[in-house]
Structure formats: C-alpha cells, structure tokens
Amino acid sequence: MMRCADLFRAVLFLAGAAAAAAPATAQDANFLLPIAEIDRILREGEIQVLDVQPSRGLPGERTYRVTLQSGDHVLQVKYAPAAEGADEFNNRPRYELAAHEVQLLFLDERERVVPPTAIRAFPIDAVRATVARTGDAASPPERTFDEWPMTLVALQYWMFNVDLPDELPDDDRLEEDEVYERLLGNFNLLTYVIDHSDSNRGNFVQSMDPAWPRVFSVDNGVAFASGESDRGTRWRDLRLDRYPAAAIDRLRDVSLERLQAQFGVLVQFELRDGNFVEVEPAGNLDPGRGVRRDGDRIQLGLTESEIRAMHRRIVRLIEWVDEGRYELLP
C-alpha cells in the first residue's frame, strides 16, 4: 500500500505534468494555485507537513523541500529556518521577503520573477521535528532568539514546470525572441535593483513554457548589503541592451519616501497566547537595524542604508536610460 506522503508526491507529479502540458491561459503554467491563495497559505494557512527532503538532495543542507497540506491544497515549498539572530550571511529571511516585495514595484502578477515568499514564526520543536524527517541530524535548527522557543522560517513556493537553464542568457534566443528578451529584462531589473550577488547556477530557474519563458530568481539571500558569494556576481549588473518600457516607467515613480514606507518594516510579529503571529506593521523600531525586538514584538525590514542604496540604484538606472545607454522595449 502506498504511504500517505508517497500518495501526495504522486498527486503532485501528475498535477505538475498536467500544468506543463496545459496551454498558458488564466492559470500560470508554473503555479498550480492562484498566486493570492499561495500567498495566503504561506502567510497564515494551517499547514500539515507530509514530506521533507533536502532542497538539493544532499545531506547537511540548510534549506529543505517540504510537501505540505493546507485544507484541500497540497503544495511544495522551500523551507529555510533562520540562524540565531536571523541575520547572518546567506541566511537573512528579510532579504528573501524584500526581494519578493521589490518586484511588486514594477511587475504585474504574470511577470513576477520571485515566487511567493513569506516568513513565519514556528515553535522550535515543530521546526526541529520537520527537519528531523530528512534523517539528517547534523545541524538541528536553533532558536532565533534565546528568550523564546521559536524559529523564524522563510517559506517560498516551489514552482512546477521549470528547469535550470543551460546558459543564461541564451544569446541566440535573445536575438530572435522578443518575449524572452522582455521577460529576461524583467528578471535582470530585479537582480540589479536588489544588488543580487550570488550567481550560483541553482539560484535561477526558467519556465519550460515555450510561450512564456520567464526566468525566476529563487534564492535571494545574498543581496542588498550582503557580502559577495564565491560563486560570482554576474547578475548584479545590467547585462542587456534593452529593457521593458513599462517596468522602467513604474520605477521612475519610485521615491525614496515610498521605499522607506514599504521596506522599513517588511513583517512584524507579536507574542499572543504563547505564539508569535504576524500583525499589521507599526512604526519602525530602529531604522538602523534589519532585525528589531521590543518587548514581545519582532520586526524585520531593510535598514535605512540598504533602502537608500536601493534608491540610488534605481535613480542611476533611470539616468542611464535617459542618456540612451539602454533602449526600451515598447
């Protein structure tokens, strides 16, 4: 008899195959649920863990591919427990969430290049039990903060119908396929604005939908004010000759004040009935810090210096476009 987890994996495989074979209509070929529903599940849905595997299939990893159930929905997520303090190199949940939010400044839902992403606060025992299901006990998760038995976890939707691109960009396709050029331009604008500094091949995947070949950035932990990865920083810079005019026009309207309002506090948690739950963000507790605590409140956001640096990159981009360094795709 098939175990429950095996059954759900089989269902997911069939659903993924159906999505790959279906034409791109109202439902995106890379997402088996509407984006709004995925966002809701990741942020607040009741979830049951069905299966856990290391993200890249290797022991000793810090991220996991988790199959979970929420109501009638079964989906997979990248599950990344924070380290102590939630702000160490290549493990900053706030950067993952900020990258997701940056794309909303200039991309429509159908154009987004970062999968739905959220941060949750789970009891440390639940996080350890989840990770222990891999059979790898080499580095069990820690409390994020010593005084509370909880761990912050970054959750990101694990997409279907995507693959690692053989080369990025595909220069031949770039010359012949304007849709590919436009979508790759959106991707590159995102990596430039967030100062993405890790060119590890597994950080970027491409849709196998031939009509809508989006490139996704699925690991954004080395960005903003982070140090550089030893895998290179190829997509930190603008690498194309032309970019979508619609995206550039939206970035023109992004002021420093707007960035401060949107990214100063990305998420806030409060201790209620023994558990940390997400609440509406209040005033920034400390603009100079990315992880803030005050009593039973926790805030994650970009620092003032990170926000100002992002704004400078956007201003520089617009200046370069106006100087004619880059052409616009109508």
Contacts in CASP RR format, 6 or more apart in sequence:
PFRMAT RR
TARGET T0000
AUTHOR 0000-0000-0000
METHOD contacts of the structure
MODEL  1
MMRCADLFRAVLFLAGAAAAAAPATAQDANFLLPIAEIDRILREGEIQVL
DVQPSRGLPGERTYRVTLQSGDHVLQVKYAPAAEGADEFNNRPRYELAAH
EVQLLFLDERERVVPPTAIRAFPIDAVRATVARTGDAASPPERTFDEWPM
TLVALQYWMFNVDLPDELPDDDRLEEDEVYERLLGNFNLLTYVIDHSDSN
RGNFVQSMDPAWPRVFSVDNGVAFASGESDRGTRWRDLRLDRYPAAAIDR
LRDVSLERLQAQFGVLVQFELRDGNFVEVEPAGNLDPGRGVRRDGDRIQL
GLTESEIRAMHRRIVRLIEWVDEGRYELLP
2 10 0 8 1.000
4 50 0 8 1.000
5 50 0 8 1.000
5 51 0 8 1.000
5 67 0 8 1.000
8 50 0 8 1.000
8 51 0 8 1.000
8 67 0 8 1.000
8 69 0 8 1.000
8 74 0 8 1.000
9 51 0 8 1.000
9 67 0 8 1.000
11 74 0 8 1.000
12 67 0 8 1.000
12 74 0 8 1.000
12 75 0 8 1.000
12 76 0 8 1.000
15 32 0 8 1.000
15 160 0 8 1.000
16 32 0 8 1.000
16 160 0 8 1.000
16 161 0 8 1.000
19 27 0 8 1.000
19 29 0 8 1.000
19 30 0 8 1.000
19 32 0 8 1.000
19 160 0 8 1.000
19 161 0 8 1.000
20 29 0 8 1.000
20 160 0 8 1.000
20 161 0 8 1.000
20 208 0 8 1.000
20 209 0 8 1.000
22 29 0 8 1.000
23 211 0 8 1.000
24 209 0 8 1.000
24 211 0 8 1.000
24 212 0 8 1.000
27 34 0 8 1.000
28 35 0 8 1.000
28 110 0 8 1.000
28 212 0 8 1.000
29 160 0 8 1.000
29 161 0 8 1.000
29 207 0 8 1.000
29 209 0 8 1.000
29 212 0 8 1.000
30 159 0 8 1.000
30 160 0 8 1.000
30 161 0 8 1.000
30 162 0 8 1.000
30 207 0 8 1.000
30 209 0 8 1.000
30 214 0 8 1.000
30 216 0 8 1.000
31 38 0 8 1.000
31 157 0 8 1.000
31 159 0 8 1.000
31 160 0 8 1.000
32 75 0 8 1.000
32 160 0 8 1.000
33 41 0 8 1.000
33 73 0 8 1.000
33 75 0 8 1.000
35 109 0 8 1.000
35 112 0 8 1.000
35 116 0 8 1.000
37 73 0 8 1.000
38 75 0 8 1.000
38 116 0 8 1.000
38 157 0 8 1.000
39 116 0 8 1.000
39 118 0 8 1.000
41 47 0 8 1.000
41 70 0 8 1.000
41 73 0 8 1.000
41 75 0 8 1.000
42 77 0 8 1.000
42 116 0 8 1.000
42 117 0 8 1.000
42 118 0 8 1.000
42 120 0 8 1.000
42 155 0 8 1.000
42 156 0 8 1.000
42 157 0 8 1.000
43 118 0 8 1.000
43 120 0 8 1.000
43 278 0 8 1.000
44 278 0 8 1.000
45 70 0 8 1.000
46 70 0 8 1.000
46 71 0 8 1.000
47 68 0 8 1.000
47 69 0 8 1.000
47 70 0 8 1.000
48 68 0 8 1.000
48 69 0 8 1.000
48 70 0 8 1.000
49 66 0 8 1.000
49 67 0 8 1.000
49 68 0 8 1.000
49 130 0 8 1.000
49 133 0 8 1.000
50 67 0 8 1.000
50 68 0 8 1.000
50 69 0 8 1.000
50 74 0 8 1.000
51 66 0 8 1.000
51 67 0 8 1.000
51 133 0 8 1.000
52 64 0 8 1.000
52 65 0 8 1.000
52 66 0 8 1.000
52 67 0 8 1.000
52 79 0 8 1.000
52 130 0 8 1.000
52 131 0 8 1.000
52 133 0 8 1.000
52 134 0 8 1.000
53 64 0 8 1.000
53 65 0 8 1.000
53 66 0 8 1.000
53 134 0 8 1.000
54 60 0 8 1.000
54 61 0 8 1.000
54 63 0 8 1.000
54 64 0 8 1.000
54 65 0 8 1.000
54 134 0 8 1.000
54 136 0 8 1.000
55 61 0 8 1.000
55 63 0 8 1.000
55 64 0 8 1.000
55 65 0 8 1.000
55 78 0 8 1.000
56 202 0 8 1.000
59 134 0 8 1.000
59 136 0 8 1.000
59 138 0 8 1.000
60 136 0 8 1.000
60 138 0 8 1.000
60 139 0 8 1.000
61 136 0 8 1.000
62 80 0 8 1.000
62 81 0 8 1.000
62 91 0 8 1.000
62 139 0 8 1.000
63 78 0 8 1.000
63 79 0 8 1.000
63 80 0 8 1.000
64 78 0 8 1.000
64 79 0 8 1.000
64 80 0 8 1.000
64 130 0 8 1.000
64 131 0 8 1.000
64 134 0 8 1.000
65 76 0 8 1.000
65 77 0 8 1.000
65 78 0 8 1.000
65 79 0 8 1.000
65 158 0 8 1.000
66 76 0 8 1.000
66 77 0 8 1.000
66 78 0 8 1.000
66 79 0 8 1.000
66 130 0 8 1.000
67 74 0 8 1.000
67 75 0 8 1.000
67 76 0 8 1.000
68 74 0 8 1.000
68 75 0 8 1.000
68 76 0 8 1.000
68 77 0 8 1.000
75 157 0 8 1.000
75 158 0 8 1.000
76 157 0 8 1.000
76 158 0 8 1.000
77 155 0 8 1.000
77 156 0 8 1.000
77 157 0 8 1.000
77 158 0 8 1.000
78 154 0 8 1.000
78 155 0 8 1.000
78 156 0 8 1.000
78 157 0 8 1.000
78 158 0 8 1.000
78 218 0 8 1.000
79 130 0 8 1.000
79 153 0 8 1.000
79 154 0 8 1.000
79 155 0 8 1.000
80 91 0 8 1.000
80 93 0 8 1.000
80 96 0 8 1.000
80 153 0 8 1.000
80 154 0 8 1.000
80 155 0 8 1.000
80 156 0 8 1.000
81 127 0 8 1.000
81 131 0 8 1.000
81 141 0 8 1.000
81 151 0 8 1.000
81 152 0 8 1.000
81 153 0 8 1.000
82 91 0 8 1.000
82 93 0 8 1.000
82 144 0 8 1.000
82 151 0 8 1.000
82 152 0 8 1.000
82 153 0 8 1.000
82 154 0 8 1.000
83 91 0 8 1.000
83 142 0 8 1.000
83 144 0 8 1.000
84 142 0 8 1.000
84 143 0 8 1.000
84 144 0 8 1.000
84 145 0 8 1.000
84 146 0 8 1.000
85 144 0 8 1.000
85 145 0 8 1.000
85 291 0 8 1.000
86 92 0 8 1.000
86 93 0 8 1.000
86 94 0 8 1.000
86 144 0 8 1.000
86 152 0 8 1.000
86 291 0 8 1.000
86 300 0 8 1.000
87 94 0 8 1.000
87 290 0 8 1.000
87 291 0 8 1.000
89 222 0 8 1.000
89 226 0 8 1.000
89 227 0 8 1.000
90 198 0 8 1.000
90 221 0 8 1.000
90 222 0 8 1.000
90 226 0 8 1.000
90 229 0 8 1.000
91 221 0 8 1.000
92 221 0 8 1.000
92 226 0 8 1.000
93 119 0 8 1.000
93 152 0 8 1.000
93 153 0 8 1.000
93 154 0 8 1.000
93 300 0 8 1.000
94 119 0 8 1.000
94 266 0 8 1.000
94 267 0 8 1.000
94 290 0 8 1.000
94 291 0 8 1.000
94 300 0 8 1.000
94 301 0 8 1.000
94 302 0 8 1.000
95 194 0 8 1.000
95 220 0 8 1.000
95 221 0 8 1.000
95 222 0 8 1.000
95 223 0 8 1.000
95 224 0 8 1.000
95 226 0 8 1.000
96 117 0 8 1.000
96 119 0 8 1.000
96 154 0 8 1.000
96 156 0 8 1.000
96 220 0 8 1.000
96 221 0 8 1.000
97 117 0 8 1.000
97 118 0 8 1.000
97 119 0 8 1.000
97 154 0 8 1.000
97 266 0 8 1.000
97 267 0 8 1.000
97 300 0 8 1.000
97 301 0 8 1.000
98 194 0 8 1.000
98 220 0 8 1.000
98 223 0 8 1.000
98 224 0 8 1.000
98 263 0 8 1.000
98 266 0 8 1.000
98 301 0 8 1.000
98 302 0 8 1.000
99 114 0 8 1.000
99 117 0 8 1.000
99 190 0 8 1.000
99 194 0 8 1.000
99 196 0 8 1.000
99 217 0 8 1.000
99 220 0 8 1.000
99 221 0 8 1.000
99 223 0 8 1.000
100 114 0 8 1.000
100 115 0 8 1.000
100 116 0 8 1.000
100 117 0 8 1.000
100 220 0 8 1.000
101 262 0 8 1.000
101 263 0 8 1.000
101 266 0 8 1.000
102 190 0 8 1.000
102 193 0 8 1.000
102 194 0 8 1.000
102 263 0 8 1.000
102 310 0 8 1.000
103 112 0 8 1.000
103 113 0 8 1.000
103 114 0 8 1.000
103 190 0 8 1.000
104 112 0 8 1.000
105 193 0 8 1.000
105 250 0 8 1.000
105 251 0 8 1.000
105 254 0 8 1.000
105 262 0 8 1.000
106 189 0 8 1.000
106 246 0 8 1.000
106 247 0 8 1.000
106 248 0 8 1.000
106 250 0 8 1.000
106 251 0 8 1.000
106 254 0 8 1.000
107 113 0 8 1.000
107 186 0 8 1.000
107 190 0 8 1.000
107 247 0 8 1.000
110 212 0 8 1.000
111 183 0 8 1.000
111 186 0 8 1.000
111 214 0 8 1.000
111 247 0 8 1.000
113 183 0 8 1.000
113 186 0 8 1.000
113 187 0 8 1.000
113 190 0 8 1.000
113 214 0 8 1.000
113 215 0 8 1.000
113 216 0 8 1.000
113 217 0 8 1.000
114 190 0 8 1.000
114 216 0 8 1.000
114 217 0 8 1.000
114 218 0 8 1.000
114 220 0 8 1.000
115 156 0 8 1.000
115 157 0 8 1.000
115 158 0 8 1.000
115 159 0 8 1.000
115 216 0 8 1.000
115 218 0 8 1.000
116 156 0 8 1.000
116 157 0 8 1.000
117 154 0 8 1.000
117 155 0 8 1.000
117 156 0 8 1.000
117 157 0 8 1.000
118 154 0 8 1.000
118 155 0 8 1.000
118 156 0 8 1.000
119 152 0 8 1.000
119 153 0 8 1.000
119 154 0 8 1.000
119 155 0 8 1.000
119 266 0 8 1.000
119 267 0 8 1.000
119 300 0 8 1.000
120 152 0 8 1.000
120 153 0 8 1.000
120 155 0 8 1.000
120 278 0 8 1.000
121 144 0 8 1.000
121 150 0 8 1.000
121 151 0 8 1.000
121 152 0 8 1.000
121 153 0 8 1.000
121 269 0 8 1.000
121 275 0 8 1.000
121 276 0 8 1.000
121 277 0 8 1.000
121 278 0 8 1.000
121 298 0 8 1.000
122 150 0 8 1.000
122 151 0 8 1.000
122 153 0 8 1.000
123 149 0 8 1.000
123 150 0 8 1.000
123 151 0 8 1.000
123 275 0 8 1.000
124 141 0 8 1.000
124 142 0 8 1.000
124 143 0 8 1.000
124 149 0 8 1.000
124 150 0 8 1.000
124 151 0 8 1.000
125 149 0 8 1.000
127 141 0 8 1.000
127 151 0 8 1.000
127 153 0 8 1.000
128 140 0 8 1.000
128 141 0 8 1.000
131 140 0 8 1.000
131 141 0 8 1.000
132 140 0 8 1.000
141 151 0 8 1.000
142 151 0 8 1.000
143 149 0 8 1.000
143 150 0 8 1.000
143 151 0 8 1.000
144 150 0 8 1.000
144 151 0 8 1.000
144 152 0 8 1.000
145 293 0 8 1.000
145 298 0 8 1.000
148 271 0 8 1.000
148 276 0 8 1.000
150 275 0 8 1.000
150 276 0 8 1.000
152 298 0 8 1.000
152 300 0 8 1.000
156 218 0 8 1.000
159 205 0 8 1.000
159 216 0 8 1.000
159 218 0 8 1.000
161 207 0 8 1.000
161 208 0 8 1.000
161 209 0 8 1.000
162 205 0 8 1.000
162 206 0 8 1.000
162 207 0 8 1.000
162 208 0 8 1.000
162 216 0 8 1.000
163 205 0 8 1.000
163 206 0 8 1.000
163 208 0 8 1.000
164 201 0 8 1.000
164 202 0 8 1.000
164 204 0 8 1.000
164 205 0 8 1.000
164 206 0 8 1.000
165 204 0 8 1.000
165 205 0 8 1.000
165 206 0 8 1.000
165 215 0 8 1.000
168 204 0 8 1.000
168 206 0 8 1.000
168 215 0 8 1.000
169 184 0 8 1.000
169 239 0 8 1.000
169 240 0 8 1.000
170 180 0 8 1.000
173 180 0 8 1.000
173 213 0 8 1.000
174 180 0 8 1.000
174 181 0 8 1.000
174 184 0 8 1.000
174 240 0 8 1.000
177 213 0 8 1.000
178 329 0 8 1.000
179 211 0 8 1.000
179 212 0 8 1.000
179 213 0 8 1.000
180 213 0 8 1.000
181 240 0 8 1.000
181 242 0 8 1.000
181 329 0 8 1.000
182 244 0 8 1.000
182 329 0 8 1.000
183 212 0 8 1.000
183 213 0 8 1.000
183 214 0 8 1.000
183 215 0 8 1.000
184 215 0 8 1.000
184 240 0 8 1.000
185 240 0 8 1.000
185 242 0 8 1.000
185 243 0 8 1.000
185 244 0 8 1.000
185 247 0 8 1.000
186 214 0 8 1.000
186 244 0 8 1.000
186 247 0 8 1.000
187 204 0 8 1.000
187 214 0 8 1.000
187 215 0 8 1.000
187 216 0 8 1.000
187 217 0 8 1.000
187 235 0 8 1.000
188 235 0 8 1.000
188 238 0 8 1.000
188 239 0 8 1.000
188 240 0 8 1.000
188 243 0 8 1.000
189 238 0 8 1.000
189 243 0 8 1.000
189 244 0 8 1.000
189 247 0 8 1.000
189 248 0 8 1.000
189 251 0 8 1.000
189 317 0 8 1.000
190 196 0 8 1.000
190 217 0 8 1.000
191 217 0 8 1.000
191 235 0 8 1.000
191 236 0 8 1.000
192 235 0 8 1.000
192 236 0 8 1.000
192 237 0 8 1.000
192 238 0 8 1.000
192 313 0 8 1.000
192 317 0 8 1.000
193 251 0 8 1.000
193 310 0 8 1.000
193 313 0 8 1.000
193 314 0 8 1.000
193 317 0 8 1.000
194 220 0 8 1.000
194 223 0 8 1.000
194 224 0 8 1.000
194 310 0 8 1.000
195 223 0 8 1.000
195 224 0 8 1.000
195 225 0 8 1.000
195 226 0 8 1.000
195 236 0 8 1.000
195 309 0 8 1.000
195 310 0 8 1.000
195 313 0 8 1.000
196 217 0 8 1.000
196 220 0 8 1.000
196 222 0 8 1.000
196 223 0 8 1.000
196 233 0 8 1.000
196 235 0 8 1.000
196 236 0 8 1.000
197 222 0 8 1.000
197 223 0 8 1.000
197 226 0 8 1.000
197 227 0 8 1.000
197 228 0 8 1.000
197 229 0 8 1.000
197 232 0 8 1.000
197 233 0 8 1.000
197 236 0 8 1.000
198 219 0 8 1.000
198 221 0 8 1.000
198 222 0 8 1.000
198 223 0 8 1.000
198 228 0 8 1.000
198 229 0 8 1.000
198 231 0 8 1.000
198 232 0 8 1.000
198 233 0 8 1.000
199 229 0 8 1.000
199 231 0 8 1.000
199 232 0 8 1.000
199 233 0 8 1.000
199 234 0 8 1.000
199 235 0 8 1.000
200 219 0 8 1.000
200 229 0 8 1.000
200 231 0 8 1.000
200 232 0 8 1.000
201 231 0 8 1.000
202 218 0 8 1.000
202 219 0 8 1.000
203 217 0 8 1.000
203 218 0 8 1.000
203 219 0 8 1.000
203 220 0 8 1.000
204 215 0 8 1.000
204 216 0 8 1.000
204 217 0 8 1.000
204 218 0 8 1.000
204 235 0 8 1.000
205 215 0 8 1.000
205 216 0 8 1.000
205 218 0 8 1.000
206 213 0 8 1.000
206 214 0 8 1.000
206 215 0 8 1.000
206 216 0 8 1.000
207 213 0 8 1.000
207 214 0 8 1.000
207 215 0 8 1.000
207 216 0 8 1.000
217 235 0 8 1.000
222 228 0 8 1.000
222 229 0 8 1.000
224 302 0 8 1.000
224 306 0 8 1.000
224 309 0 8 1.000
224 310 0 8 1.000
225 303 0 8 1.000
225 305 0 8 1.000
225 306 0 8 1.000
225 309 0 8 1.000
238 317 0 8 1.000
238 320 0 8 1.000
238 326 0 8 1.000
240 326 0 8 1.000
241 326 0 8 1.000
241 327 0 8 1.000
242 326 0 8 1.000
242 327 0 8 1.000
242 328 0 8 1.000
242 329 0 8 1.000
243 321 0 8 1.000
243 326 0 8 1.000
243 327 0 8 1.000
243 328 0 8 1.000
243 329 0 8 1.000
244 328 0 8 1.000
244 329 0 8 1.000
245 328 0 8 1.000
245 329 0 8 1.000
245 330 0 8 1.000
248 317 0 8 1.000
248 318 0 8 1.000
248 321 0 8 1.000
248 328 0 8 1.000
251 314 0 8 1.000
251 317 0 8 1.000
251 318 0 8 1.000
252 318 0 8 1.000
254 311 0 8 1.000
254 314 0 8 1.000
255 311 0 8 1.000
256 307 0 8 1.000
256 308 0 8 1.000
256 311 0 8 1.000
259 307 0 8 1.000
259 310 0 8 1.000
259 311 0 8 1.000
260 287 0 8 1.000
260 304 0 8 1.000
260 307 0 8 1.000
263 301 0 8 1.000
263 302 0 8 1.000
263 306 0 8 1.000
263 307 0 8 1.000
263 310 0 8 1.000
264 284 0 8 1.000
264 287 0 8 1.000
264 301 0 8 1.000
264 302 0 8 1.000
264 304 0 8 1.000
264 307 0 8 1.000
265 281 0 8 1.000
265 282 0 8 1.000
265 283 0 8 1.000
265 284 0 8 1.000
265 299 0 8 1.000
265 300 0 8 1.000
265 301 0 8 1.000
266 281 0 8 1.000
266 300 0 8 1.000
266 301 0 8 1.000
266 302 0 8 1.000
267 278 0 8 1.000
267 281 0 8 1.000
267 299 0 8 1.000
267 300 0 8 1.000
267 301 0 8 1.000
268 278 0 8 1.000
268 279 0 8 1.000
268 280 0 8 1.000
268 281 0 8 1.000
268 282 0 8 1.000
268 297 0 8 1.000
268 298 0 8 1.000
268 299 0 8 1.000
268 300 0 8 1.000
269 276 0 8 1.000
269 277 0 8 1.000
269 278 0 8 1.000
269 279 0 8 1.000
269 297 0 8 1.000
269 298 0 8 1.000
269 299 0 8 1.000
270 276 0 8 1.000
270 277 0 8 1.000
270 279 0 8 1.000
270 296 0 8 1.000
270 297 0 8 1.000
270 298 0 8 1.000
271 296 0 8 1.000
271 297 0 8 1.000
276 298 0 8 1.000
281 299 0 8 1.000
282 297 0 8 1.000
284 292 0 8 1.000
284 299 0 8 1.000
285 292 0 8 1.000
285 293 0 8 1.000
285 294 0 8 1.000
285 297 0 8 1.000
285 299 0 8 1.000
286 292 0 8 1.000
287 303 0 8 1.000
287 304 0 8 1.000
288 303 0 8 1.000
288 304 0 8 1.000
288 305 0 8 1.000
289 303 0 8 1.000
290 299 0 8 1.000
290 300 0 8 1.000
290 301 0 8 1.000
290 302 0 8 1.000
290 303 0 8 1.000
290 306 0 8 1.000
291 298 0 8 1.000
291 299 0 8 1.000
291 300 0 8 1.000
291 301 0 8 1.000
292 298 0 8 1.000
292 299 0 8 1.000
292 300 0 8 1.000
293 299 0 8 1.000
302 310 0 8 1.000
320 326 0 8 1.000
321 328 0 8 1.000
END
